[in-house]
Amino acid sequence: MIRVMARVLLLVPSATYRAADFVAAARAIGAEIVVASDVAPVIPDATGTRSIAVPLDDPEAAARAIVELDERRGVDAVVALDDRGVLVAARAAARLGLPHNSPEAVGRTRDKEAMRDALAAGEVPQPRYASFDDPADVAGLLKQIGGGPCVVKPVGLSASQGVIRADDPVAAFAAAERAHGIAGGGRLLVEEYVAGSEVAVEGLLRDGALEVLAVFDKPDPMEGPYFEETIYVTPSRLPGPVLERIARVTAEACTSMGLTEGPVHAELRVDGELLWILEVAARSIGGLCARALRFGAGISLEQVILRHALGMSLDELEREAAASGVMMIPIPRAGTLAEVGGRDTALAVPGIVGLEITIPPGRAVKPLPEGDRYLGFLFARASTPAEVEDALRTAHASLAISIDGGRA
């Protein structure tokens, strides 16, 4: 049988928000889809999408399963939707002879200590850091990073989970014990706290060259004690020379870590002429935040990623002219979500173009640093970044979040 459609395998963790957007993007570019997930497969499902089960937490076994699928049906691209699948994608693509990041480079993005070591070897600006296993050791390490304040974090978690600021040795010990508990043990980092504003870089690597697709400002202060992300707005309002340095340092970080292909999401802290790399991930922006981006003739970020993976044309990578943004709706306190009221009022705010509540009523919720998800997402578009930010804040203020029967 002659296969006329490109076939892309999507690595889809059961807990991801992003499956529907990637499936829609694949269909938009005319690609056949196979969903590889850590849950039992349904072949075919109601939409005709084929599925297989792969052990995402065992990258070697998952890669073997994908190679076996390729031998039966053929696979033209392997794309991970989030962090849990990136190492599987790298190993499988390497075996199939597809463009890929090396598994070693991707592994560095999943281990904050390995990432810091690679950036240090490449002399990329970043916070001073030290690693440790026993929370009792953190106080003695503070002198190595310039004293306090500091940030304590597990090496293996993401999305700010377990990340805690501490301003003195006593608080650092408490933060380390708490972070250790959140991660269920394992290695920790202590980093110097660097002041300034944060930005997020969305980029695409092609044969080692980084193309910056968007730079998001994070207008809410990220000063701790926890580092919950809320509003992202693009284009950035930083001066052109600063944006050029951000692009250059992000590219240097990718090179130092050995990343060469596919989407990149980086977080940086900026303070005047100074900047530091905080994180680099071998994936695109998380949650539903990619919906804030459109390129060329209205194509989505997911389409850009799939086009690249399949070797298709990427002639229209310029972001749309309008300003856009997203708000990750924070969980105000732990409990059981009762309801989210005021949705119609929020959607009526000028500039608001979407609202997704991703946690159903009756579900237990908890905020950072223990929590690992947001209540939902607000989306806005307007003529200027300031108008986008104002729309998101106004819409969020319209929501009435009820947890355990009380208003938050």
HUDA-V414746 format. One record per run of one state. SS is the DSSP state (helix for helix, strand for strand, loop for the rest). FROM is the first residue (numbers start at 1). LEN is the number of residues. If there is no record, write none. Layout:
BEGIN
SS,FROM,LEN
SS,FROM,LEN
END
This chain:
BEGIN
loop,1,6
strand,7,6
loop,13,6
helix,19,10
loop,29,3
strand,32,6
loop,38,12
strand,50,4
loop,54,5
helix,59,15
loop,74,3
strand,77,4
loop,81,2
helix,83,14
loop,97,6
helix,103,7
loop,110,2
helix,112,10
loop,122,4
strand,126,1
loop,127,2
strand,129,4
loop,133,2
helix,135,11
loop,146,4
strand,150,5
loop,155,9
strand,164,3
loop,167,2
helix,169,15
loop,184,4
strand,188,5
loop,193,4
strand,197,10
loop,207,2
strand,209,10
loop,219,7
strand,226,1
loop,227,4
strand,231,4
loop,235,5
helix,240,18
loop,258,4
strand,262,10
loop,272,2
strand,274,8
loop,282,7
helix,289,4
loop,293,1
strand,294,2
loop,296,3
strand,299,2
helix,301,9
loop,310,9
strand,319,1
loop,320,3
strand,323,7
loop,330,5
strand,335,7
loop,342,1
helix,343,5
loop,348,4
strand,352,6
loop,358,6
strand,364,2
loop,366,10
strand,376,7
loop,383,2
helix,385,14
loop,399,1
strand,400,4
loop,404,2
strand,406,2
loop,408,1
END
